[in-house]
Amino acid sequence: MAKKSIAVVNLDHCQPDRCNYECANYCPPNRTGKDCIVTRGDFYDSDDLFVGRPEQIRISEDICLGETCGICVKRCPFGAIEIINLPSELDESPIHRYGENTFVLYGLPAPKSGNVIGLLGPNGIGKTTAIKVLSGSIVPNLGDYSSPATFESAISNYKGTSLQNYLEKLQEESISVAHKPQYVESIPHAFEGTARNLLENVDERGALDNLIEELSLKPILENDIKALSGGELQRVALAATLARDVDFYFLDEITPYLDIKQRIVAANVIRNLATSENRSILVVEHDLAILDLIADSIHIAYGVAGAFGVVTDIKSTRNGINEYLSGFLKNENMRVRPRSITFDQRAPKTNIKTEPLLSYPLIEMSYETGFSLTVEPGVINQHEVLGVVGPNGIGKSTFANILAGEQNTDSFPPDSSVSISYKPQYLSSEESIRVDAYLAKLTSDFGTSYWTTEIALPLQLDKIMSQNLLDLSGGERQRVAIAACLSANADLYLLDEPSAHLDVEQRSQATRAIRRFAEHTGASVMVIDHDIYMLDLLVNRLLVFSGTSSKFGTASAPTDMRTGMNEFLSNLGITFRRDERTQRPRFNKPGSQKDKEQIKSGEYYYLPAG
């Protein structure tokens, strides 16, 4: 194979019964009599163990001509093959490869006692794999999947580094670890009982009472795990992990489904554990403002999703984030993205005067749980994007359900003259169906040039079209759910937390896709989210909810963006600023000069330019 190239075959996509092996038939080495692309059944002996089905292909990386050829990639009708030239700057050996023609990981982050280390990078490039190696659930094989992996080889590979000492202790089982999973939605499938039952089973540090208080878990302790919301599950999972008495904590995404206040509280709890008890904590996170707040330093992960990933050496948090956004890593002399991720420098959008689309009266709801909701009368205008913000558990999703007709109320019967497309917080479909078939059922525009350009490509759906809905990751499901919502023919599109489980680049692309859709169709859009940048880029007006979680929620009529954000952030006691280099949103440190300056001026959002 061409120097520093790998071949990846996605076995979920490889469907030889539907393609007649076009990849092998057109492969130049095959045409000269070499066995570059063959079936796994032909390559392996009948008693050999191998991954995949006998009729699926395997590619010899020794014979393959590399990315300069790429004929098999183009000929495969299902996008199952990737031939990738690795960066010429990459001069280290792999740390782990799952098997033949599969994902390969280079490099590992280095845990440090008393420090919170961040790991930032796109989905699908090995961040979770790195955590599994460091937590001991995967023994690194250094790319040699043909024989049993041992820690000795990995230890030798990192001789003279802090990772050598760490891996030695991991091998000796003289260190202990705790791992918070990425997808908290899976917890109800693995545990039965109440939140209290789960937490009391893992209280090894005697810190459970403090964690319950700090993370505001007391009101839900007696609730069944299966009845908890996404935000409640996230806080329970975090408390359960931090209650363990271990040397190293690995936290795989702490912010999905948490509101802004809860994210800051979670960050402070994590930092206090690291500094007060000299614990080592590694956090994988996509919320840049939280990563900036929580991490002492960070590693950047880059690569090609599903093919390879590289973890860089450690960087300062601010410089690392800014380099990642720019798309160019200086020390590595590596461009990881063709374009930088940019943030608007403008002041928030002012109200755009249009005709009303949907008027709603005073909404007053009371529930058997004791929760009450009051929403003042308001109007959703034509051709606007309305943002909805507020803490969790105070009725934002309930209000969306009422508008969408998913929840009945006598005070607001559904308006049959206004058609609504609704994306709930979770993609609830448990139907065993391919993504392309699922989306094709929803719109006659499926596969058209417009639909592909404006919806499918920005949401990166091309590589998952042939996958089953049930097999998708959380981020993949989220992108399918957004596409499903925008594919409907409607007057109003309601999207509940579209940023959840999306990485930085995916959030940027999803934001632009929603904005372009709104601009091109002239439709009205309502977005409920906790991502400040997404709201800043999208929103014309803002609907602000306040109240006490699980007890009561209130909302006044929609207002202009700046007024709404200042109201929202002042309720939380939080101010934002813009990074001088990238203009990305950053939290001001409470009590800092900038924080005091903005509070005094009443500009909690960020100071207007000029």
Buried (B, 14 or more C-beta within 10 A) or exposed (E): BBEBBBBBBBBBBBBBEEBEBBBBBBBEBBEEEBBBBBBBBEBBEEEEEBBBEEBBBBBBBEBBBBBEBBBBBEBBBBBBBBBBBBBEEBEEEBBBBBBBBBBBBBBBBBBBEEBBBBBBBBBBBBBBBBBBBBBBEBBBBBBBBEEEBBBEBBBEBBEEEEBBBBBBBBBEEEBBBBBBBBBBBEBBEEBEEBBBBBBBEBBEBEBBEBBBEBBBBEBBBEBEBEEBBBBBBBBBBBBBBBBBBBBBBBBBBBBBBBBBBBBBBBBEBBBBBBEEEEBBBBBBBBBBBBBBBBBBBBBBBBBBBBBBBBBBEBBEBBBBBBBBBBBBBEEBEBEBBEEEBEBEEEBBBEBEEBEEBBEBEEBEBEEEEEBBBBBBEBBBBBBBBBBBBBBBBBBBBBBBBBBBBBBEBEEBEBBEEBEBBBBBBBBEBEEEBBBBBBBBEBBEBBEEEEBBEBBBEBBBBEBBBBBBBEEBBBBBBBBBBBBBBBBBEBBBBBBBBBBBBBBBBBBBBBBEBBBBBBEEBEBBBBBBBBBBBBBBBBBBBBBBBBBEBBEBBBBBEBBBBBBBBBBBBBBBEBBBBBBEEBBBBBBBEEEEEBBEBBBEEEBBBBBEEE
